[in-house]
């Protein structure tokens, strides 16, 4: 029985995807629920698992763009991997004229062990190992393989190179090639050396679907909104003290660490309640107000920025907010983020401070009208009660759509966030 492996549907708006990487090779044995390949759409990256155990047949290569529902492979559930043949006894090897006395041939279903062999028994090398061997011009007969079936791995080749003598005798010049001193005896030795090429090396790669979407949306935000940014700074002393005091008890009770993001989500919700236009968006000549608070948390990945949304953030506790963030980060690492996880946001928070950013102007996540930028905490001298003291300070930025949010509302919103973080009791008391 053959089971078709298809590109799954991830949402009505997604029509195609890029098959980024196969985890298995054509003809490999796969187990049910074992990851097969990764696909990337313009919104999410997904890891697809096997629906059954069997032998994989690959029909679509890596890097190809295919439509949703396309068959990219099959799994033959009736196929059984070939049994591993018995090792050839040493005495048999001695009789083989092409083999050394102490070498042993060991054949499996898809690989051959290492050692001098006829052309049809050459060792099976991965593409990376073949490239390295070709670059270094290595005789692999002297390398002992440590991989499955005595296969030579890249590590084996690198170890072999490390153990080679640091200097090797230069090859004798060809009789037909004159020596350098015969060609230009008057040239200094330093000038006789070959001049390295100064040609610039460039690599051109097509944008991934996610990167194309990010680029498009950023341009849309710049061109279709009247975006403005206002700034403030927050004394993190009180929040840091509360976090340090209750960190262990919080982790013990809820099984998740207490971070700063939950404080900022709570503070932003309080500000959004007071200034609903920051939680709204423009639709033609109308302003659409949301009576709920779906807060997006920007997460940077190797493939681009994604913004999973915490639904109804106003109804969640600190522990539930922290757990939601942990769950999303885990899904992103495992390529399990779904399209539904990215939809419905009304406001966004981004934290450039985790990468060391001191100050920035975040771009709106359209069609939303507000985004808060957090930054790194840095000890700075500040004036408190007419005295200069050192405090852990954070710059915060609010970018907003000036079409529906005036400067007064934007500045006051940021002041409310500052007040809630500097005095977290306000969050609990909702004042």
N, C-alpha and C positions, 0 to 999 in steps of 0.2 A: 504494500500500500504506500502511495506517495502523497505526502501532505504538502500543499503549496505554501511557500513563504512569501507573503505580500507586504507591501508598504501599507501600514494601517492608517485609518482616518484619524486625524487629530483635531478636527474642527471643520465646520462648514466653509470657512474662509480660506482654508489651506488646500491648494490644488496640486502641489508638487513638493518634492523633497529631494535632497542630495544624499545619496548613500555614501556616507563619510568613510566608514571603515568596517571591514569584516573582521570579526574576532577569530573566525575559523577559516580553514582553507578548503578548497574543493576536494571532496572525498573524505573529509574528516568525520569522525564519529562525534555526535552531539548528544547531550542529555536533555531531557525535558526541563524547561525553565532555565536552561543555561543561556547566557547572553550570546546572540549571534552576530549582530551588527548594530551600528549607530547611524541614525538618519538625522538630518538637520533641515528644518523648515525655516521660513522667514520669522518664526516666533519662538520655537523651542527646539531643543536637541533631545532625542529620545533613544533609548537603548531597547532593542527588540530582542525578545527571548524566544527560544524554541518551544513550539507547541507539543512536541513529542520527541522521543529518542529515536535515533537512526543515523543514516549516512547522508551528509549534506551534499547537494549538488548546487553550485553557484551559477546563476544565469546572468547576473548583472555585476559589472566590475565596480570597484571603488571609484568615487569621484563623479559618477554619472548622475544626472538629474532625471528623475522618473516621476510619473504621475502617481497620485494616491491610488492604491489598489493594484499597482503593477506587481506582477509575479517576479521576484528577484532570485528565487531559488526553490528547491524542493528538498524534502526530507523523506528518504526511503526507510520506512519502519521495518521492512522485512529483510533489508540487507544486514548481513552480519560481517564484521571486520574479519579479515583473514587471520587465522591463528598464527602465532609466532612460530616459525620453523625452528627445529632443533639446531643447536650450534654444531658446526662441523668439528668432529674430533680432531685433536692435534695431529694424530698420525695421518689423517687424510690431507691436512694442510701440507705436511712434509712431502707428499707425493706430487703436489701441484707445482709445476716448474716455474710459474710466474710469481710464487709467493716465497717470502722468507721463512725460515724454519720456525720462528717463534711467533708468527703472525696468524691471526685467526679471522676467518670471514664469518660474519654474523648477519644474516639477511632477515629483515622484517617486512611487514606489508608495504611500507613506503620508504624505507631507508636502508642504507648499506653502511657497515662500519668502516673505520678509517684504516688505511694501509695501502701500499703499492698494489695496484689491481689492474686488470685489463680494462679497456675503454668502457665496457658495459658494466663494470663494477666500480666505477669512480665514486668517491664519497659524495653524499648528498649535502650540499651547502646551502644555507639560506642566502638570499640576495645580499644582505648586509655583509656576510662573511665573504662572499665571492668578490664584492667590491674591494674589501680590505685586502684580501689576498692578491688581487690584481694590482692594486695601488702599490703594495710593498714588494711585489714580485717574489712571493714566498713559495718555497717547496713544502707543500702540506704533508709530505710523507714523514717529516720529522715532528709533526704535531700530534700529540695524544688527545683524542677527543674525550670530553667528560660529559657530553650531553646524552640524551636518550639513545640507546643503541650505539654508544660510542661516537655519536655525531659531534663534529667539530663545531664549537660555539665561538662567538666573537670574543668572549673572554679567553678562550684557549689561544686564539691567535695573538691577542694583546699580551698575554703572559709569555708566549713564545718570543715575541718581539723584545720584551723587557729582558729576557734571559740571553738574547743574542749579544755577541761582543759589540761594544760601542763603536769600534772602528773595524772596517773590513778593507782588505786590499783592493785597490782600484783595478778595474778590468784592464787588461793589456790593450793598448791602442791597436786599431786595425791597420794592417800594412798599407792599405789604400788611403789612410787618413794621416796627413802630416801633423807633426807635433806643433803645439802653440808657438814654441820658441823658434821653430823653422819658419813659421808664417810671419811673425812680427817680433824679431829678437830685440828690437829697440823699445818695446812697450813695457812699462812697469807691470809687475805681477798683478797689482790691484786693478789696473785698467784692463788686463787681459780677461778678468772674470766676466761672465755673461751679465748683461744688464737686465734686471727683472722687468717684466712687462708692466706698464702703467695703465693698461686698459682697465676701465671701470667694470666691476662685476655687479650685475643687477639680476634680480629675480622678480619675475612678473607672475602674480597669482590672481585668479578671479576672486572677487569678494564672495564670502559665504552668504547664504540667504539671510542669516541673522544680521550680519554686518551691513548688508544692503538696506535692510529694514531700519536699522539704527540710523544710518546715514540719511535715509529719506525722512524719518520722523524728526530728526534734529533740524533738518532744513525747513521742514514744515513748521516747527515751533518758532524758528527765527523769522519766517516770512509771513506767518498767518496770525501771530499774536503781537500785542504791544507789551513785550516783556521788559520788566524792570526788576532790579534787585536792591533790597535794603539789608543792612547789616546791624549786628549787635554783638556783644560779648557776654559770656555767662561765667560767673564764679562757680566752679564745680565742687567747691569744698564740702558743702553740706550733703549733696548727693553722693559724693565719693565716701564720705564718712558713714552714711547709712548703708551703702553697699558693702563696705568693709566690715561693718558691725554685724550685718545679717547674712553675709555671703554663705557661710558654712551652714547655718540653720536652714536657709532657703534651699540650698542644694540638697540637704539631707531630707527635707520634707517633700520637695517637689521633683527631685531628680533632674533638675536643670539649673544651670548657673544663672545668677542674676547679673544682667548687663545694663549698660546705659540706655540701650535702644528702647526698652520698655518704658523708661521714664520719659523719654522724648515723645513716644507715641501717645502716652497719656497726656502730656503737656500740650501736644498739638491738637488732640481731640477737644480739650478744654477751649483752646483758641478758636477752633473751627465752630464750636457751638456758639461762641460769641460773635463770630464774623462768618456767617453762612455763605457769603459770596466767594470766599476763598475755597469753599467746598463745592462750588458750582462750576458751570462751564457755559460758553456761548454757543448757541445753536441758531444760526442765521440771525434773526432780529430778536431772539428770545434768550433769556437767561434760565437755565435749567438748574434748580436747586436740589441737592440731595438731602434727604432726611435720614441718612445713615452715613456711617464713617468707615469706608473701605480704604485702609491705608496701605499703599505700596511701599515695599522696602527694596531699594536698589541694591543689587548684588553684582559685583564685578566677577566675571569668569574669563577664562582664557580665550573664549570665543566671542565675548562681547558682554554688554550690560543687559541683565534681565531684571524685571521688577515684579516679583510675586506679590500678590495682594492678600493682606490679612483682612478677612471679612468681619464687619461689625466689631471693629477694634474697641469701640466704646463699651461693649458688653463683656470684654475679656479682662481677666485679672493679670497681674504682672507675670505670674507663672505661666498662664496660658499664652500670653504674648511671646514670652521667651521661648516656649516650646514650639510655637508656630514658626518662629524664625529658625530654630534648630532643624525642624522638619523640612523646611524649604531648602536650607543649605544642603542637607543630606540628599534631597531629591535632585538638586542641581549637580552634586558630585557624581551621583549615580546615573545621570541622564534620564531621570524619571519625571521631570517636571512636565505637567500637562498644560494644555492651552487654557483650561478653566482656571488654573492657578494664576494666570496673568491678566485676567479680565475683571472689569468692574471697578477699578480703582478710582477714588475721588480725590486723593491727595497723596503725595509721595514724599518720602524721606530718603536722603542719600547721605552716606557717611564717608567722605573722602579722608577723614582723619585716620582711618585704619591703614591708609597707604602713606600717611605722613603729610597730608595737605594741611597747610595753615589757614588758607583762605581761598575761596573760589566763588564763582557765580553759576550755580546749577541751572541747566536749561529745563524748561517746562516739559512735562510728560503729557503732551496733548492727548485729549482735549481738556485735561485738567488745568486749573487756573492758579495752582500754587504748588511749590516744592520747597522743602526745607533742606538746607545743606549743613551738616555737622562737620566739624573739623577736629584736628588733633588737640589734645589738652596739653597746654604748655605753661610752666610756671613763669609768671611775670610780676613785676612790681606794680601794685595798684594802691590807690589812696582809699583808706577806710577810716572814717572818723578823724580825718585830717592827719592820718599817719600813713606812711608808705610801708606796706607789708607785701610779702610774697604770697601769691595765691595761684592755684591751678585754674587757668582760664581757657575758655574755648570761644572762638569766633563762630557765630552762626549766621547764615544767610537765608533770606526768603526771596525767591524769585516768584513774581506774580504777573498775571495778565492785567495790565493797566486799563483795559477796556471795561472791566467790571469791578476791579478792585482799586480803590483810591489809595493814595499814599498814607492817609491817616489810618485806614483799616489795616494796611500791611504793617506799618510800624507798630501799631498797638498790638496786633497779633503777635509779633515777635517779642514785644515787651511781656505779654502774657506767658509766652513760653519761657522766657528768662525768669520770670517770677516763680513759675511752677518748678523749675529745675533748681533754683537757688533756695527755694523753700518748698520741698516736696510735700509737706503737710497740706499745702493748698490743693494738691491733686486728690488726696484722700478726702478732704473736706469739700471738694468741688467748689472752691471759691477763688 
